[in-house]
Amino acid sequence: MPFSNSNNSVINQLLTALPNQEYQRIVPYLEEESLPLGQILYQPGEPILHVYFPNRAMVSLVTLLTNGSTTEVGMVGKEGMVGIPVFLADGIAINQGVVQLEGTGMKMDASILKREFERGGRLQRLLLCYTQTLLNQVSQTAACNRQHRLEQRLARWLLSAQDSISGSELRLTQEFLGNMLGTRRATVTVAAGKLQETGAIRSHRGKITILNRELLETLACECYRVVKHECDRLLYPPNGDR
């Protein structure tokens, strides 16, 4: 039975899916922390000292190249956890983790998370299932960046961001979106303008508001549906068997 969160401060879906006994064992080590826009949680090649379970925040996993260019390869919201190398290998980051939509998250010492993972139980199962969904997201994003038009990719990104924070207003600059999608700011501005003309979104002064989600889903490429289906299949199966 998942734990009862009486004050609703924790909405991270990995944590809320834990049986009460497992949650009570780790709750003394969880600390709610504000995650402001632009905060860097870790850098490539550095040891990961803390892991984060986002509540109402979104963290981008970003690849940095020697020429200074950046591209988002994954995104983590309330469905997941930031810092999977802690339990997969040696705990060394391979990407930059940066907060792109501010909010809050539950912070835990990396050594505690690794210890709890090695105990087995539901937490281990959930983290392994989430890791598979993240790997699927990364591989699908690679194909998406190569095969689909920018406005389709932008629609896919906005839908995923909305899922991450459960909100319709996203504070995003065109420059930021260009960095995340691996293209120029001017190109993103054109793509956002096309989506706005359809009535799916409104873009104004560093804020994008999703006005018609159903329409935006029709404008997005297949990658959004593929990634979401895999996430739902592994983390939220109909019979609750995870």
N, C-alpha and C positions, 0 to 999 in steps of 0.2 A: 504493500500500500504506500503510495507517495506521501511525503510528509505534508503536514498542514502548516501553511505559511500565513499566520494570522494577520500580520501587518502588511502583507502584500509587497514587501520591499524586495523580495527575490522573485523575479519572473523568468530567470534563466531556465530554459527547459531541460537541460541536463540535470540541474540541481533539483528541480521540482519533480522530476521523474524518479528520484531515489526513494527507496523504502525508508520509512521513518528511522529505523535503527541505523542505517548507514548515514543518513543525513545528520542525525544527532551526534554521530561519532566525529564528523568533520566540521560541524558548525562552529566549534570553538576556534577553529583555524581560519574561518572565513571572515573577511573584513570588507564592508561596503566602502567603495572608494569612488570619488568623482573622477570621470575620465574626460578631461577637457579636449576640445578640438585641437588637433596637432600634436598631442602628447605622444612621444615615441616610447613604446613599451620595451622594445629591445632592438638591437642592431645586428646585422649579419655577422657571424663569427664570434658573437659574444655569448657567454653562458646565460641561460634564462634563469633568473633568480626567483621570479614570481609568475604564476599563471593567473589568468583572468577569465571569469565567467560573466560576459556582458549581460546587463539587464536591458536598459534602454540606451544602448550605445552601439556603434558599429566600428569595427577595427579592420583596417585593410592590411593584407599581407602583400608587401611590395618588394619587387626585385629592383635592385640598384645596379646600373651599369657604370663602367669606368668613365664614360663620356658625360655622366651626370644625369642621364635620362632615367625615368622611373616608369614602371608599369605594374599595375595591380594584378596579382595572380590569384588572389583569393580574398574573401571577405567573411568576417565572423560577427554574428549578432547574438541575439538571445537564444538561438538554437545551439550554440556551441561554446568552445573554449579556445583561448589564445595561449599557445605554448605547448603544442603536442610533442615536440622533440624531447620534452622532459621525460615522457614515459616510453617513447619509441626508441630512443638511442642514447646519446650522451648529453642531451640537454643543451646543445649548442644551436643557436638560431641560424637558419639559412636565409631568412628574409628579414626585412624590416617590418616591425609591427607598429602601426601608427593609427591613432584615433581619428576617424574621418567624420563621424557623426557623434557629437558629444552626448554624454549621459552618465550612467553609473555602471559599476560592475563589482562582482565579488572577487576579491584578491586573496590568493593563498600562496604560502611559501612553496616553492617548487619541490623541495625535498619531502614535504608532507604529502603533496599530491602523488609523487612517485611511490611513497610508502603505501598509501591507500590503494593505488592501482595494483601494486604487487600482492595485495591481500586477496584479490579476486573480487567476486561478488558483482552486484549490479553496476557499480561505478565503472569497473573495468570493462564490462560489456558495453555500456553506453559510450564510453570513450573510444572503444575500438570501432563501434558502429559510426560514431561521428567522424572518426578519422577517415573511414571509407567514403563518407559523403563529401568530406573536404577534398580528398584526392579526386573524386569524380568532378567536383566543381572546378578544380585546377585544370584537369585535362579538357573539360568541356570549354573552359574559357580560352585555352590555347587554340582550339579549333575555331571558336567563335571569332577571335581576333583576326584569324586568317581568312575566314570564309564569308562573314556577314557584313552588311552595310552598317555604317556608323550609327544611323538612327535606330536600327534594330538592336545594336549592341547597347546603345544608350537606354532604350526602353527596357531591355533585360536588366541592366544595372540598376535602374530606378526601382523596378519591381522587387529586386533582391534586397535593395536598401530598405524599402518599405517593410518587407518581411522581417528584416533584422531588428527594426526599432518599433514596429507596430504604430507608425505615424505617417501622416500624409504630407507633412511639411519637412522638406530636406534642405538644410542650409549648406549649399554647395556653390562654389564659384566655378565659372567656366574654365579657369586655369586649372583648378583641382581636377575637374572631370577630364580635361585633356591629359593630365599626368596619369590618371588612373586608367584611361582607355588607350594610352600610348599614341596620342595624336596632338595636333596643334590646337590651341585655344580657339582660333578663328573657325576651325572645322567643327568643333563641338558646338559653337554658337549657331552655326547653320543647322546642324542636326537638331539642336534643342528648338530652334525656330520652326522646323518642320513638324515636330511633335506638338508644339504649341498651336500651330495652325489647325490641327485635327481636333483640338479641344481636350486632348488627353491630359495635358499638363499646363501649368502657368509658370513661366520663368521670369523672375524680376529681382534685381538687386541682390544677387547672391543667394536666392532662395528659389527652390523649385517645389511647387505644390502639385501633387497628383490629384487631378480633378475627376478623372474617369478611369478607374483601374481596369475595368473590363475592356475598354477600348485600348488601353495601353498594352494589355496582354495580347491583343490581336496584332499590334504593331511590333511586338518583340519577336525576336527570332526563336526558333525551337529550343535553344539552349536553356532558356529560363524554365520551360516545362520539364525538360529532361533532368535538370539539376534538382528541381523541386520534387519531382516524382521520386527520385532516388533518396532524397532526404526524408520524405514522408514514409517511404517503404521501410527504411532502416530504423528511423527514430520514432515514428508514430504509426506502427502497424495496427490494422483494424482490431485485431484480437488482443493487443497490448502485450504480445510476447516478444520481449527484446532480450 
